[in-house]
Amino acid sequence: MEIRLYQETDEKGWVRCRVLSFLDTAYFDHVLNKKEIYDNPSIELVAIIDDQVVGLLDIEYEMEEKTICTNGQGRGGMIWHMATHPDFQRRGIATRLLETAERIANEKGLYYLEAWTRDDAWVNKWYERNGFEKTYTYLHVFFEGDNEVEKVAHVESSDFNVIQAFGHYTGDDQEYVKSTCNRVHECNCYVKSLLSFKKNHKGVNQ
């Protein structure tokens, strides 16, 4: 297996790998048909086996603190995409991608990585095993059908009929929301301090 920087010729394989890897997760319907292009500097890696993209990791990182990330100290990097092709899972590919990304992030002087993920238990456990700490949780709420949509959507024109809606819930009564809407996901923020942070803050996390 080769871990290397993403190239434009990888786009088709990148999209396929991401789509297939998300099918068995809470992001099953979050489909992209092309790769994102970032406004800020980025670390974009792919894992290659037999000329096939089998894993990917994209991190967009800050030149100024708190311009992308929200939950750490100093300049951070946001993990926007991480995926392993389902036919190649449980081989340590995601961990290898993360290790390579961390090395590059340290070279660039980043202090931490931030990631957001929904409530797939195995995904959350992977972040925890790899040194990430959960710092915040809110809800992703999908509203479908008249009974749910009318709670949050009102359209002035009779020519429109809202049949689906999506919202973020950041209030205190998460249990009520979970009990009254059919599709609700926790969205968890994970943060991991990097060596570049620890070297500049002796005694922290040691």
LOMARPA-323437 format. One record per residue (C-alpha): residue number from 1; residue in one letter; x, y, z. Coordinates in nm, 2 decimals, always signed. Layout:
<pt pos="NUM" code="A" x="X" y="Y" z="Z"/>
...
This chain:
<pt pos="1" code="M" x="+0.00" y="+0.00" z="+0.00"/>
<pt pos="2" code="E" x="+0.12" y="+0.35" z="-0.09"/>
<pt pos="3" code="I" x="+0.02" y="+0.66" z="+0.11"/>
<pt pos="4" code="R" x="+0.07" y="+0.97" z="-0.11"/>
<pt pos="5" code="L" x="-0.06" y="+1.32" z="-0.18"/>
<pt pos="6" code="Y" x="-0.38" y="+1.34" z="-0.38"/>
<pt pos="7" code="Q" x="-0.35" y="+1.41" z="-0.75"/>
<pt pos="8" code="E" x="-0.62" y="+1.55" z="-0.99"/>
<pt pos="9" code="T" x="-0.62" y="+1.21" z="-1.17"/>
<pt pos="10" code="D" x="-0.74" y="+1.05" z="-0.85"/>
<pt pos="11" code="E" x="-1.07" y="+1.23" z="-0.84"/>
<pt pos="12" code="K" x="-1.29" y="+0.95" z="-0.99"/>
<pt pos="13" code="G" x="-1.14" y="+0.70" z="-0.75"/>
<pt pos="14" code="W" x="-1.17" y="+0.94" z="-0.46"/>
<pt pos="15" code="V" x="-1.54" y="+1.00" z="-0.52"/>
<pt pos="16" code="R" x="-1.61" y="+0.62" z="-0.56"/>
<pt pos="17" code="C" x="-1.42" y="+0.54" z="-0.24"/>
<pt pos="18" code="R" x="-1.60" y="+0.80" z="-0.04"/>
<pt pos="19" code="V" x="-1.95" y="+0.71" z="-0.16"/>
<pt pos="20" code="L" x="-1.90" y="+0.34" z="-0.10"/>
<pt pos="21" code="S" x="-1.74" y="+0.39" z="+0.25"/>
<pt pos="22" code="F" x="-2.04" y="+0.60" z="+0.36"/>
<pt pos="23" code="L" x="-2.31" y="+0.36" z="+0.26"/>
<pt pos="24" code="D" x="-2.31" y="+0.17" z="+0.60"/>
<pt pos="25" code="T" x="-2.28" y="+0.49" z="+0.81"/>
<pt pos="26" code="A" x="-2.51" y="+0.76" z="+0.93"/>
<pt pos="27" code="Y" x="-2.38" y="+0.97" z="+0.64"/>
<pt pos="28" code="F" x="-2.52" y="+0.72" z="+0.38"/>
<pt pos="29" code="D" x="-2.71" y="+1.00" z="+0.19"/>
<pt pos="30" code="H" x="-2.43" y="+1.26" z="+0.20"/>
<pt pos="31" code="V" x="-2.32" y="+1.20" z="-0.15"/>
<pt pos="32" code="L" x="-2.07" y="+1.41" z="-0.35"/>
<pt pos="33" code="N" x="-2.01" y="+1.37" z="-0.72"/>
<pt pos="34" code="K" x="-1.68" y="+1.56" z="-0.73"/>
<pt pos="35" code="K" x="-1.40" y="+1.64" z="-0.49"/>
<pt pos="36" code="E" x="-1.41" y="+1.96" z="-0.29"/>
<pt pos="37" code="I" x="-1.16" y="+2.24" z="-0.35"/>
<pt pos="38" code="Y" x="-1.06" y="+2.43" z="-0.04"/>
<pt pos="39" code="D" x="-1.02" y="+2.80" z="+0.01"/>
<pt pos="40" code="N" x="-0.73" y="+2.75" z="+0.25"/>
<pt pos="41" code="P" x="-0.41" y="+2.53" z="+0.25"/>
<pt pos="42" code="S" x="-0.48" y="+2.16" z="+0.28"/>
<pt pos="43" code="I" x="-0.33" y="+1.82" z="+0.34"/>
<pt pos="44" code="E" x="-0.50" y="+1.58" z="+0.09"/>
<pt pos="45" code="L" x="-0.39" y="+1.22" z="+0.11"/>
<pt pos="46" code="V" x="-0.49" y="+0.89" z="-0.06"/>
<pt pos="47" code="A" x="-0.41" y="+0.53" z="+0.00"/>
<pt pos="48" code="I" x="-0.34" y="+0.33" z="-0.31"/>
<pt pos="49" code="I" x="-0.35" y="-0.05" z="-0.37"/>
<pt pos="50" code="D" x="-0.31" y="-0.18" z="-0.72"/>
<pt pos="51" code="D" x="-0.37" y="+0.16" z="-0.87"/>
<pt pos="52" code="Q" x="-0.70" y="+0.19" z="-0.68"/>
<pt pos="53" code="V" x="-0.79" y="+0.46" z="-0.43"/>
<pt pos="54" code="V" x="-0.88" y="+0.26" z="-0.11"/>
<pt pos="55" code="G" x="-0.86" y="+0.53" z="+0.14"/>
<pt pos="56" code="L" x="-0.86" y="+0.91" z="+0.17"/>
<pt pos="57" code="L" x="-0.81" y="+1.19" z="+0.42"/>
<pt pos="58" code="D" x="-0.86" y="+1.56" z="+0.36"/>
<pt pos="59" code="I" x="-0.75" y="+1.83" z="+0.61"/>
<pt pos="60" code="E" x="-0.80" y="+2.20" z="+0.55"/>
<pt pos="61" code="Y" x="-0.58" y="+2.40" z="+0.79"/>
<pt pos="62" code="E" x="-0.57" y="+2.75" z="+0.92"/>
<pt pos="63" code="M" x="-0.33" y="+3.03" z="+0.86"/>
<pt pos="64" code="E" x="-0.50" y="+3.23" z="+1.14"/>
<pt pos="65" code="E" x="-0.64" y="+3.08" z="+1.46"/>
<pt pos="66" code="K" x="-1.02" y="+3.02" z="+1.47"/>
<pt pos="67" code="T" x="-1.08" y="+3.08" z="+1.10"/>
<pt pos="68" code="I" x="-1.18" y="+2.72" z="+1.03"/>
<pt pos="69" code="C" x="-1.17" y="+2.52" z="+1.35"/>
<pt pos="70" code="T" x="-1.36" y="+2.60" z="+1.67"/>
<pt pos="71" code="N" x="-1.25" y="+2.38" z="+1.96"/>
<pt pos="72" code="G" x="-0.87" y="+2.41" z="+2.01"/>
<pt pos="73" code="Q" x="-0.59" y="+2.65" z="+2.09"/>
<pt pos="74" code="G" x="-0.36" y="+2.78" z="+1.82"/>
<pt pos="75" code="R" x="-0.38" y="+2.70" z="+1.45"/>
<pt pos="76" code="G" x="-0.57" y="+2.39" z="+1.37"/>
<pt pos="77" code="G" x="-0.66" y="+2.16" z="+1.09"/>
<pt pos="78" code="M" x="-1.02" y="+2.04" z="+1.01"/>
<pt pos="79" code="I" x="-1.07" y="+1.69" z="+0.89"/>
<pt pos="80" code="W" x="-1.34" y="+1.73" z="+0.63"/>
<pt pos="81" code="H" x="-1.32" y="+1.38" z="+0.47"/>
<pt pos="82" code="M" x="-1.19" y="+1.05" z="+0.59"/>
<pt pos="83" code="A" x="-1.29" y="+0.72" z="+0.43"/>
<pt pos="84" code="T" x="-1.18" y="+0.36" z="+0.37"/>
<pt pos="85" code="H" x="-1.32" y="+0.15" z="+0.08"/>
<pt pos="86" code="P" x="-1.54" y="-0.12" z="+0.24"/>
<pt pos="87" code="D" x="-1.35" y="-0.40" z="+0.06"/>
<pt pos="88" code="F" x="-1.03" y="-0.28" z="+0.23"/>
<pt pos="89" code="Q" x="-1.14" y="-0.20" z="+0.58"/>
<pt pos="90" code="R" x="-0.98" y="-0.34" z="+0.90"/>
<pt pos="91" code="R" x="-0.64" y="-0.32" z="+0.75"/>
<pt pos="92" code="G" x="-0.52" y="-0.01" z="+0.94"/>
<pt pos="93" code="I" x="-0.55" y="+0.21" z="+0.63"/>
<pt pos="94" code="A" x="-0.73" y="+0.50" z="+0.81"/>
<pt pos="95" code="T" x="-0.47" y="+0.49" z="+1.09"/>
<pt pos="96" code="R" x="-0.18" y="+0.50" z="+0.84"/>
<pt pos="97" code="L" x="-0.35" y="+0.80" z="+0.67"/>
<pt pos="98" code="L" x="-0.38" y="+0.98" z="+1.00"/>
<pt pos="99" code="E" x="-0.02" y="+0.91" z="+1.10"/>
<pt pos="100" code="T" x="+0.10" y="+1.06" z="+0.77"/>
<pt pos="101" code="A" x="-0.13" y="+1.36" z="+0.80"/>
<pt pos="102" code="E" x="-0.01" y="+1.42" z="+1.16"/>
<pt pos="103" code="R" x="+0.35" y="+1.42" z="+1.05"/>
<pt pos="104" code="I" x="+0.28" y="+1.68" z="+0.78"/>
<pt pos="105" code="A" x="+0.06" y="+1.88" z="+1.02"/>
<pt pos="106" code="N" x="+0.34" y="+1.90" z="+1.27"/>
<pt pos="107" code="E" x="+0.59" y="+2.01" z="+1.00"/>
<pt pos="108" code="K" x="+0.35" y="+2.29" z="+0.92"/>
<pt pos="109" code="G" x="+0.33" y="+2.39" z="+1.29"/>
<pt pos="110" code="L" x="-0.04" y="+2.31" z="+1.35"/>
<pt pos="111" code="Y" x="-0.14" y="+2.27" z="+1.71"/>
<pt pos="112" code="Y" x="-0.44" y="+2.03" z="+1.68"/>
<pt pos="113" code="L" x="-0.67" y="+1.85" z="+1.45"/>
<pt pos="114" code="E" x="-1.05" y="+1.88" z="+1.47"/>
<pt pos="115" code="A" x="-1.31" y="+1.63" z="+1.33"/>
<pt pos="116" code="W" x="-1.69" y="+1.61" z="+1.34"/>
<pt pos="117" code="T" x="-1.87" y="+1.28" z="+1.30"/>
<pt pos="118" code="R" x="-2.22" y="+1.14" z="+1.36"/>
<pt pos="119" code="D" x="-2.32" y="+0.87" z="+1.60"/>
<pt pos="120" code="D" x="-2.17" y="+0.55" z="+1.44"/>
<pt pos="121" code="A" x="-2.03" y="+0.38" z="+1.75"/>
<pt pos="122" code="W" x="-1.73" y="+0.22" z="+1.56"/>
<pt pos="123" code="V" x="-1.63" y="+0.56" z="+1.41"/>
<pt pos="124" code="N" x="-1.64" y="+0.74" z="+1.74"/>
<pt pos="125" code="K" x="-1.44" y="+0.46" z="+1.90"/>
<pt pos="126" code="W" x="-1.18" y="+0.49" z="+1.62"/>
<pt pos="127" code="Y" x="-1.12" y="+0.85" z="+1.70"/>
<pt pos="128" code="E" x="-1.09" y="+0.78" z="+2.07"/>
<pt pos="129" code="R" x="-0.84" y="+0.50" z="+2.01"/>
<pt pos="130" code="N" x="-0.63" y="+0.74" z="+1.80"/>
<pt pos="131" code="G" x="-0.60" y="+1.00" z="+2.07"/>
<pt pos="132" code="F" x="-0.90" y="+1.23" z="+2.00"/>
<pt pos="133" code="E" x="-1.11" y="+1.37" z="+2.28"/>
<pt pos="134" code="K" x="-1.48" y="+1.45" z="+2.24"/>
<pt pos="135" code="T" x="-1.54" y="+1.82" z="+2.32"/>
<pt pos="136" code="Y" x="-1.90" y="+1.90" z="+2.20"/>
<pt pos="137" code="T" x="-2.22" y="+1.74" z="+2.08"/>
<pt pos="138" code="Y" x="-2.53" y="+1.87" z="+1.90"/>
<pt pos="139" code="L" x="-2.80" y="+1.71" z="+1.69"/>
<pt pos="140" code="H" x="-2.85" y="+1.67" z="+1.32"/>
<pt pos="141" code="V" x="-3.23" y="+1.65" z="+1.27"/>
<pt pos="142" code="F" x="-3.40" y="+1.53" z="+0.95"/>
<pt pos="143" code="F" x="-3.77" y="+1.63" z="+0.91"/>
<pt pos="144" code="E" x="-3.99" y="+1.42" z="+0.68"/>
<pt pos="145" code="G" x="-4.37" y="+1.42" z="+0.63"/>
<pt pos="146" code="D" x="-4.62" y="+1.69" z="+0.71"/>
<pt pos="147" code="N" x="-4.62" y="+1.62" z="+1.08"/>
<pt pos="148" code="E" x="-4.25" y="+1.67" z="+1.12"/>
<pt pos="149" code="V" x="-4.19" y="+1.94" z="+0.86"/>
<pt pos="150" code="E" x="-4.46" y="+2.17" z="+0.99"/>
<pt pos="151" code="K" x="-4.27" y="+2.20" z="+1.32"/>
<pt pos="152" code="V" x="-3.99" y="+2.39" z="+1.16"/>
<pt pos="153" code="A" x="-4.09" y="+2.51" z="+0.81"/>
<pt pos="154" code="H" x="-4.34" y="+2.76" z="+0.70"/>
<pt pos="155" code="V" x="-4.37" y="+2.88" z="+0.34"/>
<pt pos="156" code="E" x="-4.57" y="+3.20" z="+0.25"/>
<pt pos="157" code="S" x="-4.65" y="+3.09" z="-0.11"/>
<pt pos="158" code="S" x="-4.91" y="+2.82" z="-0.16"/>
<pt pos="159" code="D" x="-4.72" y="+2.72" z="-0.47"/>
<pt pos="160" code="F" x="-4.46" y="+2.55" z="-0.25"/>
<pt pos="161" code="N" x="-4.50" y="+2.24" z="-0.04"/>
<pt pos="162" code="V" x="-4.20" y="+2.16" z="+0.18"/>
<pt pos="163" code="I" x="-4.17" y="+1.78" z="+0.21"/>
<pt pos="164" code="Q" x="-3.82" y="+1.75" z="+0.37"/>
<pt pos="165" code="A" x="-3.61" y="+1.97" z="+0.59"/>
<pt pos="166" code="F" x="-3.28" y="+1.95" z="+0.78"/>
<pt pos="167" code="G" x="-3.17" y="+2.14" z="+1.08"/>
<pt pos="168" code="H" x="-2.91" y="+2.17" z="+1.36"/>
<pt pos="169" code="Y" x="-3.04" y="+2.15" z="+1.72"/>
<pt pos="170" code="T" x="-2.81" y="+2.31" z="+1.98"/>
<pt pos="171" code="G" x="-3.06" y="+2.33" z="+2.27"/>
<pt pos="172" code="D" x="-3.07" y="+2.16" z="+2.60"/>
<pt pos="173" code="D" x="-3.36" y="+1.92" z="+2.55"/>
<pt pos="174" code="Q" x="-3.20" y="+1.67" z="+2.31"/>
<pt pos="175" code="E" x="-3.40" y="+1.37" z="+2.45"/>
<pt pos="176" code="Y" x="-3.73" y="+1.54" z="+2.35"/>
<pt pos="177" code="V" x="-3.60" y="+1.60" z="+1.99"/>
<pt pos="178" code="K" x="-3.49" y="+1.24" z="+1.97"/>
<pt pos="179" code="S" x="-3.83" y="+1.12" z="+2.08"/>
<pt pos="180" code="T" x="-4.03" y="+1.33" z="+1.85"/>
<pt pos="181" code="C" x="-3.84" y="+1.30" z="+1.52"/>
<pt pos="182" code="N" x="-3.77" y="+0.98" z="+1.33"/>
<pt pos="183" code="R" x="-3.42" y="+1.05" z="+1.21"/>
<pt pos="184" code="V" x="-3.19" y="+1.23" z="+1.46"/>
<pt pos="185" code="H" x="-2.81" y="+1.19" z="+1.48"/>
<pt pos="186" code="E" x="-2.57" y="+1.31" z="+1.74"/>
<pt pos="187" code="C" x="-2.29" y="+1.51" z="+1.58"/>
<pt pos="188" code="N" x="-1.97" y="+1.49" z="+1.78"/>
<pt pos="189" code="C" x="-1.67" y="+1.71" z="+1.78"/>
<pt pos="190" code="Y" x="-1.33" y="+1.55" z="+1.84"/>
<pt pos="191" code="V" x="-1.00" y="+1.73" z="+1.90"/>
<pt pos="192" code="K" x="-0.64" y="+1.59" z="+1.91"/>
<pt pos="193" code="S" x="-0.34" y="+1.80" z="+2.02"/>
<pt pos="194" code="L" x="-0.03" y="+1.75" z="+1.80"/>
<pt pos="195" code="L" x="+0.33" y="+1.73" z="+1.89"/>
<pt pos="196" code="S" x="+0.39" y="+2.09" z="+1.77"/>
<pt pos="197" code="F" x="+0.15" y="+2.20" z="+2.04"/>
<pt pos="198" code="K" x="+0.31" y="+1.99" z="+2.31"/>
<pt pos="199" code="K" x="+0.66" y="+2.12" z="+2.22"/>
<pt pos="200" code="N" x="+0.55" y="+2.48" z="+2.26"/>
<pt pos="201" code="H" x="+0.35" y="+2.40" z="+2.58"/>
<pt pos="202" code="K" x="+0.59" y="+2.19" z="+2.80"/>
<pt pos="203" code="G" x="+0.40" y="+1.99" z="+3.06"/>
<pt pos="204" code="V" x="+0.07" y="+2.00" z="+2.87"/>
<pt pos="205" code="N" x="-0.07" y="+1.65" z="+2.78"/>
<pt pos="206" code="Q" x="+0.24" y="+1.48" z="+2.91"/>
